[in-house]
Amino acid sequence: MKIISKNIRHLRGLKGLTQETLAENLNVPRSRIGSYEEGRSAPTLEFLIQLSDYFSLPIDILLRNDLTKSKDSAFIEIGSQRVLFPILVDADNDNLIEIVPAKATAGYLNGYDDPEYIEQLQKIKLPFLPTGKHRAFPIKGDSMLPMKDGAFVIGRFIEDRNDIKTGKTYVLVTLNDGMVYKRVMNNIDFNGSLLLMSDNKTYNDYSVPIDEVLEIWEFTCSINTQEYTEEELKISSILSMFNELGVELKALGEVL
């Protein structure tokens, strides 16, 4: 059976619709739905446009991607015609996580909304992760110590910008600054922006307008690709202690 045939049947099933109900909603004969689902005829361009509008899925995704790999309402809509690639599962029904390799970071910025590009990424399985759409991103530099250069942050996709919590860390895909991993202060209600902060205080904080944020992924866990030395762990502990003291002293100063 062609992909489009399977997709029509699968999407109809996700909505809990009969062939007759879907046909009525799309203003076509029920026999056409049956014919398309059984692969006896190919959908017309007019029908594909109707189907795309009805399910809020781009036509290329309907034609090129096997959507039966998704579970339930696993499609994350962004705007009217952009969806995050559906949650993939393996034969055991466990979620698969796409890995963005360090050497392909620039490519991700060009292909983050391209299902074909995302489909080519390598995938891993981490059964202990919470529900949601996850993706693994490479970390560059030392702005988020003790996170090492070359580590990977696994983030859960945040669909609603109102769910961004001040003080938590996120991987952000931005229009002008590329892909960054930072601690975030949510200033959307105040001035329509996010304040991005580095844990390594030798780096300055800066703001990004929320309209320039293309994707945001909340930290779930990290994978280090290098072992910490004893000295690094000591330095990390000292930095952490001073950061905490700095917060406490600042709070004390405000009270006084």
C-alpha positions, 0 to 999 in steps of 0.5 A: 500500500502506498504511503498516502493510502496508509496515512489517510487511514491512520489520520482518520483513525487518530480522529476517530472518524468513519470513512463516511464522516471524513467524506462528509467533512471533506465534501466527497463521496465515501467511495473515494475515501475507500478507494484512496485508503485501499490504494485503488486510485491516487488522490487528486491534487484538489483532495490533497489540498483539502486533506492538508487543510483538514489535518493541518499537515503539509502535503509533502509530509502526507506524501513522503512520510509514514505517519503510522509510526506516530502514536495518538496525537503525536503531531505537534503543530506550529502555526497553520502549516508547520509541524514538528516531525512526529514522535517515532517509535521502535518495534517495542513501541518505545520513543526514538530520539533524533540526534543532531551531530555536532558537525551538522549543527549548521545543517539543522538550522536549515533543515529543522523543519524539513521532515526528510532531513530529520528522518536522516538523523541517527536515533537512540532510545532512552526508556526513562525519559518522560512523555513528549517529543525529545531531541539530542543537541550537541553542546559547544564551548564552555558557557554552561559549565560544568557541561563540557564541550562535546556533551549532548543535551536531550530536550523535550519540545516546548510547544506553548511559550507560556510553559517556559520557566524562569531559571531552567535551561533550554536549547533554543533554535533562534533566527539570528543566533543559531542554536544555543543552550542557555539558562532562561528568564521568561520576560515575554509578558514584560517585553516580549523577549527571553533573557539568555544567561550562561552559567559561566559568568565570564559570558554576558547575558543577552535578550532574544525577542520571542518572535525570533525563537524558532524552537525551544527544548527544555532540558531533560538530561545530558550525555557527557562524551568526556570524563571529568578529571578530579580537578575539574570536579573540584573547580565545578563545585567551587564555582557552583558554591560561589554562584549560590552565594552570589544569589544569596548575597544579592537577595540579602542586599535587596532586603537591607 
